[in-house]
Amino acid sequence: MKSEHIKAAARLEEECFTIPRSENALSEELSNPLTSFFVCVDNGAVVGYIGSYNVADEVSVTDVAVTEACRGRGAGNALVCALIDKAQSDGARLVTLEVRLSNEAAIALYLKNGFEKIGVRHGFYSQPKEDALIMTRYL
């Protein structure tokens, strides 16, 4: 992700999340040396992005967002694979994330990419309130 992708990423935040981050927040995160962001572009338009925090030998996925029109077409898989590849090349030991228990499509995507279900964070999400499944892929 580059600075020119921030506006499109903020639009994805609005479309995909009940508590979206602003352009300013995304811009600040992009400049943080402990973060990694990738975008998926289709015909010149950003159709998805993934972000993570990288601390020591662990990568924590913060967001995966794909526009509704492109879901099920491989964008999410490409983003997850790009993040895993970078984590491996950076020498990370694991990639971890939280996902809403009701998000069956995302859970299936993560399982397909070698993530394991390791626990639940009760009340993790708000608007609406929901538990999160903790998933980890060991590298």
LOPA-437792 format. One record per residue (C-alpha): residue in one letter; x, y, z. Coordinates in nm, 3 decimals. Each point is the difference from the previous one (the first is absolute). Example, Ala and Ser with C-alpha at 12.3 -4.5 7.8 and 13.67 -1.06 7.14 Angstrom:
# residues 2
<site resn="A" px="1.230" py="-0.450" pz="0.780"/>
<site resn="S" px="0.137" py="0.344" pz="-0.066"/>
# end
This chain:
# residues 139
<site resn="M" px="0.000" py="0.000" pz="0.000"/>
<site resn="K" px="0.118" py="0.349" pz="-0.082"/>
<site resn="S" px="-0.131" py="0.338" pz="0.110"/>
<site resn="E" px="-0.206" py="0.030" pz="-0.319"/>
<site resn="H" px="-0.202" py="-0.305" pz="0.112"/>
<site resn="I" px="-0.110" py="0.152" pz="0.333"/>
<site resn="K" px="-0.321" py="0.160" pz="-0.129"/>
<site resn="A" px="-0.114" py="-0.330" pz="-0.157"/>
<site resn="A" px="0.094" py="-0.192" pz="0.315"/>
<site resn="A" px="-0.210" py="0.240" pz="0.209"/>
<site resn="R" px="-0.295" py="-0.063" pz="-0.234"/>
<site resn="L" px="0.048" py="-0.373" pz="0.053"/>
<site resn="E" px="0.001" py="0.061" pz="0.375"/>
<site resn="E" px="-0.338" py="0.176" pz="-0.035"/>
<site resn="E" px="-0.141" py="-0.286" pz="-0.208"/>
<site resn="C" px="0.133" py="-0.288" pz="0.207"/>
<site resn="F" px="0.016" py="0.105" pz="0.365"/>
<site resn="T" px="-0.247" py="0.140" pz="0.251"/>
<site resn="I" px="0.276" py="0.211" pz="0.159"/>
<site resn="P" px="0.210" py="0.112" pz="-0.298"/>
<site resn="R" px="0.336" py="0.171" pz="0.027"/>
<site resn="S" px="0.047" py="0.340" pz="-0.159"/>
<site resn="E" px="0.241" py="0.095" pz="-0.276"/>
<site resn="N" px="0.215" py="0.170" pz="0.265"/>
<site resn="A" px="0.012" py="-0.312" pz="0.216"/>
<site resn="L" px="0.090" py="-0.219" pz="-0.296"/>
<site resn="S" px="0.267" py="0.247" pz="-0.112"/>
<site resn="E" px="0.157" py="0.000" pz="0.347"/>
<site resn="E" px="0.002" py="-0.380" pz="0.007"/>
<site resn="L" px="0.153" py="-0.020" pz="-0.346"/>
<site resn="S" px="0.293" py="0.212" pz="0.119"/>
<site resn="N" px="0.059" py="-0.222" pz="0.304"/>
<site resn="P" px="0.308" py="-0.220" pz="-0.057"/>
<site resn="L" px="-0.167" py="-0.284" pz="0.195"/>
<site resn="T" px="-0.289" py="-0.033" pz="-0.246"/>
<site resn="S" px="-0.040" py="-0.167" pz="-0.338"/>
<site resn="F" px="-0.281" py="0.072" pz="-0.246"/>
<site resn="F" px="-0.082" py="-0.154" pz="-0.335"/>
<site resn="V" px="-0.268" py="0.098" pz="-0.250"/>
<site resn="C" px="-0.175" py="-0.201" pz="-0.268"/>
<site resn="V" px="-0.062" py="0.201" pz="-0.316"/>
<site resn="D" px="-0.238" py="-0.100" pz="-0.280"/>
<site resn="N" px="-0.011" py="0.211" pz="-0.316"/>
<site resn="G" px="0.166" py="0.288" pz="0.183"/>
<site resn="A" px="-0.240" py="-0.003" pz="0.296"/>
<site resn="V" px="0.087" py="-0.111" pz="0.354"/>
<site resn="V" px="-0.237" py="-0.288" pz="0.074"/>
<site resn="G" px="0.161" py="-0.120" pz="0.322"/>
<site resn="Y" px="0.269" py="0.051" pz="0.257"/>
<site resn="I" px="0.162" py="-0.177" pz="0.294"/>
<site resn="G" px="0.190" py="0.155" pz="0.289"/>
<site resn="S" px="0.212" py="-0.137" pz="0.282"/>
<site resn="Y" px="0.220" py="0.093" pz="0.294"/>
<site resn="N" px="0.335" py="-0.173" pz="0.011"/>
<site resn="V" px="0.155" py="-0.033" pz="0.345"/>
<site resn="A" px="0.308" py="-0.213" pz="0.059"/>
<site resn="D" px="-0.073" py="-0.330" pz="-0.176"/>
<site resn="E" px="-0.380" py="0.032" pz="0.001"/>
<site resn="V" px="-0.231" py="0.155" pz="-0.259"/>
<site resn="S" px="-0.348" py="0.105" pz="0.112"/>
<site resn="V" px="-0.252" py="0.062" pz="-0.278"/>
<site resn="T" px="-0.200" py="0.313" pz="0.074"/>
<site resn="D" px="-0.234" py="0.014" pz="-0.300"/>
<site resn="V" px="-0.095" py="-0.186" pz="-0.312"/>
<site resn="A" px="-0.249" py="0.189" pz="-0.215"/>
<site resn="V" px="-0.129" py="-0.092" pz="-0.344"/>
<site resn="T" px="-0.275" py="0.187" pz="-0.181"/>
<site resn="E" px="-0.323" py="-0.199" pz="-0.009"/>
<site resn="A" px="0.001" py="-0.015" pz="-0.380"/>
<site resn="C" px="0.337" py="-0.181" pz="0.002"/>
<site resn="R" px="-0.055" py="-0.247" pz="0.282"/>
<site resn="G" px="0.042" py="-0.362" pz="-0.100"/>
<site resn="R" px="0.220" py="0.091" pz="-0.296"/>
<site resn="G" px="0.342" py="-0.055" pz="0.160"/>
<site resn="A" px="0.087" py="0.349" pz="0.125"/>
<site resn="G" px="-0.010" py="-0.097" pz="0.367"/>
<site resn="N" px="0.205" py="-0.312" pz="-0.065"/>
<site resn="A" px="0.262" py="0.198" pz="-0.192"/>
<site resn="L" px="0.026" py="0.252" pz="0.285"/>
<site resn="V" px="0.035" py="-0.268" pz="0.268"/>
<site resn="C" px="0.263" py="-0.183" pz="-0.206"/>
<site resn="A" px="0.198" py="0.322" pz="-0.056"/>
<site resn="L" px="0.002" py="0.071" pz="0.374"/>
<site resn="I" px="0.105" py="-0.357" pz="0.085"/>
<site resn="D" px="0.281" py="0.016" pz="-0.259"/>
<site resn="K" px="0.129" py="0.327" pz="0.147"/>
<site resn="A" px="-0.022" py="-0.136" pz="0.354"/>
<site resn="Q" px="0.201" py="-0.306" pz="-0.101"/>
<site resn="S" px="0.263" py="0.206" pz="-0.181"/>
<site resn="D" px="0.029" py="0.227" pz="0.304"/>
<site resn="G" px="0.063" py="-0.303" pz="0.224"/>
<site resn="A" px="-0.329" py="0.010" pz="0.191"/>
<site resn="R" px="-0.096" py="-0.300" pz="0.210"/>
<site resn="L" px="-0.376" py="0.043" pz="-0.037"/>
<site resn="V" px="-0.287" py="0.203" pz="-0.143"/>
<site resn="T" px="-0.305" py="0.048" pz="0.220"/>
<site resn="L" px="-0.339" py="0.170" pz="-0.033"/>
<site resn="E" px="-0.349" py="0.037" pz="0.142"/>
<site resn="V" px="-0.311" py="-0.055" pz="-0.209"/>
<site resn="R" px="-0.369" py="0.029" pz="0.083"/>
<site resn="L" px="-0.146" py="-0.342" pz="0.083"/>
<site resn="S" px="-0.278" py="0.070" pz="-0.249"/>
<site resn="N" px="0.240" py="0.072" pz="-0.289"/>
<site resn="E" px="-0.002" py="-0.349" pz="-0.148"/>
<site resn="A" px="0.150" py="0.105" pz="-0.334"/>
<site resn="A" px="0.302" py="0.161" pz="0.166"/>
<site resn="I" px="0.048" py="-0.296" pz="0.235"/>
<site resn="A" px="-0.003" py="-0.236" pz="-0.300"/>
<site resn="L" px="0.258" py="0.220" pz="-0.176"/>
<site resn="Y" px="0.231" py="-0.006" pz="0.301"/>
<site resn="L" px="-0.037" py="-0.376" pz="0.047"/>
<site resn="K" px="0.082" py="-0.048" pz="-0.371"/>
<site resn="N" px="0.321" py="0.197" pz="0.059"/>
<site resn="G" px="0.117" py="-0.212" pz="0.292"/>
<site resn="F" px="-0.137" py="0.194" pz="0.296"/>
<site resn="E" px="-0.115" py="-0.195" pz="0.305"/>
<site resn="K" px="-0.278" py="0.089" pz="0.242"/>
<site resn="I" px="0.170" py="0.057" pz="0.333"/>
<site resn="G" px="-0.252" py="0.181" pz="0.220"/>
<site resn="V" px="-0.281" py="0.251" pz="0.042"/>
<site resn="R" px="0.006" py="0.361" pz="0.122"/>
<site resn="H" px="-0.339" py="0.055" pz="0.161"/>
<site resn="G" px="-0.166" py="0.334" pz="-0.079"/>
<site resn="F" px="0.291" py="0.105" pz="-0.223"/>
<site resn="Y" px="-0.214" py="0.178" pz="-0.260"/>
<site resn="S" px="-0.257" py="0.272" pz="0.050"/>
<site resn="Q" px="-0.267" py="0.139" pz="-0.231"/>
<site resn="P" px="-0.121" py="-0.274" pz="0.002"/>
<site resn="K" px="0.146" py="-0.166" pz="0.306"/>
<site resn="E" px="0.152" py="-0.335" pz="-0.089"/>
<site resn="D" px="0.273" py="-0.240" pz="0.102"/>
<site resn="A" px="0.315" py="-0.038" pz="-0.208"/>
<site resn="L" px="0.164" py="-0.322" pz="-0.107"/>
<site resn="I" px="0.377" py="0.015" pz="0.043"/>
<site resn="M" px="0.181" py="-0.166" pz="-0.289"/>
<site resn="T" px="0.374" py="-0.053" pz="-0.040"/>
<site resn="R" px="0.225" py="-0.128" pz="-0.273"/>
<site resn="Y" px="0.339" py="-0.123" pz="0.116"/>
<site resn="L" px="0.274" py="0.056" pz="-0.257"/>
# end
